Amino acid sequence: MLIWTACSAAFYCQRCGRIHVQDIPYFSGRRRMVLECANCGHEQVVLLRRQGNMLEFQVPCVVCDTVHVSRYSLRQLRRIGLEKVYCSKDHFELGYIGRRRRIEELLAFNQAEFEALHPDDGKNFIEKQQLLLAAVNRVHDIAARGGLYCPCGSRDITIDIRGNSLVLECSHCGSYYILNIERNGELARLEQDFTIHLIAPDIQKKK
């Protein structure tokens, strides 16, 4: 039996950071479909069939703690070669939509195509995405168990991705902490019983 696909999609798992390609059927008989991570089973994307043959992608993002929504008509999906889906706040790549062959070429590091899309990131782009997502999730876990502290006592702490680092900053007093995920042992420390103490800006200047 032939199953016609609207497109294929590959999204970074917001829990473990892995990515794999999945086919999106034209007609599944369901108005709601969930894409799950093949590695850990975490819910990656919710697909909703809307009126007028529109397909809605709801992509949760741990970076900005919101759900990003993209809508496409079936005609648009058939014509997409390769489209990137970003976090609108931090411009962090969440995944790809398009033709399976194009996505697989990118994920297999087809050198010419990959460097054209990401000239500044080189071959390590996907590995960096996975490390960053893993680090973000571990920081969330640390905060959930009360292991994230600011000198002013505020719990209103934001997290941003800047290059290869995570920057934690207090919205009240400006204290901050920088985690460089490529530094030896940094990610491993987050797996342990680790606490994070933000440092006040005036103390940072004295160092």
C-alpha positions as CSV (number, residue, x, y, z in Angstrom):
1,M,0.0,0.0,0.0
2,L,1.3,3.4,-1.0
3,I,1.3,6.2,1.7
4,W,1.7,9.6,0.2
5,T,3.6,12.0,2.5
6,A,3.1,15.7,2.8
7,C,6.8,16.2,3.7
8,S,9.4,14.9,6.1
9,A,10.5,16.5,9.4
10,A,13.4,16.3,11.8
11,F,13.4,18.1,15.1
12,Y,15.9,18.1,17.9
13,C,14.5,16.4,21.0
14,Q,14.2,19.0,23.7
15,R,15.1,16.4,26.3
16,C,18.0,14.4,25.0
17,G,19.1,16.5,22.0
18,R,18.9,13.6,19.4
19,I,17.4,14.2,15.9
20,H,16.0,11.8,13.3
21,V,13.8,12.1,10.2
22,Q,10.1,11.3,10.2
23,D,7.6,11.3,7.4
24,I,4.4,13.4,7.7
25,P,1.5,11.7,5.9
26,Y,-1.0,13.7,3.7
27,F,-4.0,11.8,5.1
28,S,-3.6,10.0,8.4
29,G,-7.3,10.1,9.3
30,R,-6.4,12.0,12.5
31,R,-6.7,15.7,13.3
32,R,-3.9,15.5,15.8
33,M,-0.6,13.6,15.5
34,V,2.4,13.6,17.8
35,L,6.0,13.2,16.8
36,E,8.1,11.5,19.4
37,C,11.8,11.1,19.9
38,A,13.0,7.7,18.7
39,N,15.7,7.7,21.4
40,C,13.9,8.7,24.6
41,G,10.2,8.8,23.6
42,H,9.9,12.5,24.5
43,E,7.1,14.4,22.7
44,Q,8.8,16.6,20.1
45,V,6.1,18.2,18.0
46,V,2.3,18.2,17.9
47,L,0.7,18.3,14.4
48,L,-2.8,19.6,14.0
49,R,-4.9,19.4,10.9
50,R,-6.7,22.7,10.4
51,Q,-9.4,23.8,8.0
52,G,-8.5,24.5,4.5
53,N,-6.0,21.7,4.3
54,M,-3.6,23.5,6.7
55,L,-1.1,21.6,8.8
56,E,0.0,23.3,12.1
57,F,3.3,22.4,13.7
58,Q,3.5,23.1,17.4
59,V,7.1,22.9,18.6
60,P,7.9,23.3,22.3
61,C,11.2,25.1,23.1
62,V,13.1,24.7,26.3
63,V,15.3,27.7,25.5
64,C,12.5,30.3,25.7
65,D,9.9,28.1,27.4
66,T,7.2,28.7,24.8
67,V,5.6,26.7,22.0
68,H,6.5,27.9,18.5
69,V,3.7,27.6,15.9
70,S,4.2,27.2,12.1
71,R,1.4,26.7,9.6
72,Y,1.6,25.4,6.1
73,S,-0.9,24.4,3.4
74,L,-0.5,21.0,1.8
75,R,0.5,22.7,-1.4
76,Q,3.3,24.6,0.4
77,L,4.6,21.4,2.1
78,R,4.8,19.6,-1.2
79,R,7.0,22.4,-2.6
80,I,9.4,22.8,0.4
81,G,12.9,21.5,-0.3
82,L,14.4,22.3,3.1
83,E,13.2,24.8,5.6
84,K,14.7,25.5,9.0
85,V,12.5,26.0,12.1
86,Y,13.9,28.5,14.6
87,C,13.3,29.7,18.2
88,S,12.0,33.2,17.4
89,K,13.7,34.5,20.6
90,D,17.2,33.2,20.4
91,H,17.3,32.1,16.7
92,F,18.2,28.6,17.9
93,E,17.5,25.9,15.4
94,L,14.7,23.6,16.5
95,G,14.6,21.4,13.4
96,Y,13.9,21.0,9.7
97,I,10.9,20.5,7.4
98,G,11.1,19.4,3.7
99,R,12.1,16.6,1.5
100,R,13.6,13.5,3.3
101,R,16.6,13.4,0.9
102,R,17.5,17.0,1.6
103,I,17.2,16.6,5.4
104,E,19.2,13.4,5.4
105,E,21.9,15.0,3.3
106,L,22.2,17.8,5.9
107,L,22.2,15.4,8.8
108,A,24.8,13.3,7.1
109,F,27.0,16.4,6.8
110,N,26.9,16.8,3.1
111,Q,29.8,19.2,3.1
112,A,28.8,21.6,0.4
113,E,25.2,22.0,1.4
114,F,25.9,22.1,5.2
115,E,28.6,24.7,4.9
116,A,26.3,26.8,2.7
117,L,23.7,26.7,5.4
118,H,26.0,27.2,8.4
119,P,29.3,28.6,7.2
120,D,30.4,29.6,10.7
121,D,29.6,26.4,12.5
122,G,31.5,23.8,10.6
123,K,30.9,20.0,11.0
124,N,30.2,20.3,14.7
125,F,26.9,22.1,14.4
126,I,24.6,19.2,15.2
127,E,26.8,18.0,18.1
128,K,26.7,21.5,19.5
129,Q,22.9,21.7,19.3
130,Q,22.7,18.4,21.2
131,L,25.1,19.6,23.9
132,L,23.3,22.9,24.3
133,L,19.9,21.3,24.6
134,A,21.2,18.8,27.2
135,A,22.8,21.6,29.2
136,V,19.6,23.7,29.1
137,N,17.6,20.7,30.4
138,R,20.1,20.1,33.2
139,V,20.0,23.7,34.3
140,H,16.2,23.5,34.4
141,D,16.6,20.4,36.6
142,I,19.0,22.2,38.9
143,A,16.6,25.1,39.2
144,A,13.6,22.7,39.9
145,R,15.4,21.2,42.9
146,G,16.4,24.6,44.3
147,G,20.1,24.5,43.3
148,L,20.1,27.9,41.5
149,Y,21.0,30.9,43.7
150,C,21.2,34.6,43.2
151,P,22.8,37.0,45.8
152,C,19.7,39.1,45.9
153,G,17.4,36.1,46.6
154,S,15.4,36.5,43.4
155,R,14.2,33.4,41.5
156,D,13.5,35.4,38.3
157,I,16.5,34.1,36.4
158,T,16.6,33.9,32.6
159,I,18.7,31.6,30.4
160,D,20.1,32.5,27.0
161,I,22.2,30.7,24.4
162,R,25.2,32.7,23.2
163,G,27.5,30.8,20.9
164,N,28.8,27.8,22.8
165,S,27.7,29.1,26.2
166,L,24.6,29.4,28.4
167,V,24.2,32.7,30.1
168,L,22.1,32.7,33.3
169,E,21.0,36.2,34.4
170,C,18.9,37.6,37.2
171,S,16.2,39.9,35.9
172,H,16.2,41.8,39.3
173,C,19.8,42.6,40.0
174,G,21.8,41.6,36.9
175,S,23.9,38.9,38.5
176,Y,24.9,36.3,36.1
177,Y,26.7,33.0,35.5
178,I,28.3,31.7,32.2
179,L,28.4,28.0,31.4
180,N,30.7,27.1,28.5
181,I,29.5,23.7,27.4
182,E,32.7,23.0,25.4
183,R,34.9,23.4,28.5
184,N,36.3,20.1,29.7
185,G,34.1,18.6,32.3
186,E,31.5,21.4,32.3
187,L,28.6,19.2,31.1
188,A,29.6,16.4,33.4
189,R,29.5,18.7,36.4
190,L,25.8,19.5,35.6
191,E,25.0,15.8,35.8
192,Q,26.2,15.7,39.4
193,D,24.8,17.2,42.5
194,F,25.7,20.6,41.2
195,T,24.6,24.1,42.4
196,I,24.9,27.3,40.5
197,H,25.6,30.6,42.3
198,L,25.1,33.7,40.2
199,I,27.8,36.4,40.6
200,A,27.0,40.1,41.0
201,P,28.3,42.3,38.2
202,D,30.5,44.4,40.6
203,I,32.2,41.3,41.8
204,Q,32.8,40.1,38.2
205,K,34.5,43.5,37.4
206,K,36.9,43.1,40.3
207,K,38.2,39.8,39.1
